[in-house]
């Protein structure tokens, strides 16, 4: 396994989560984020980012 540049893991996780939510719209967001953290070896702060990112994205909020 190679060392990814800083931020590459989180970008891959966002892409993976986006694809998973399209393929499995009924899947639990928290469960998918847990899987992404394991799959991409993400720290807890990145899990929190993912939860906030996908929660805001799904609620229709804009920045």
Helices and strands as residue ranges (DSSP letters): H 8-23, H 29-40, H 44-59
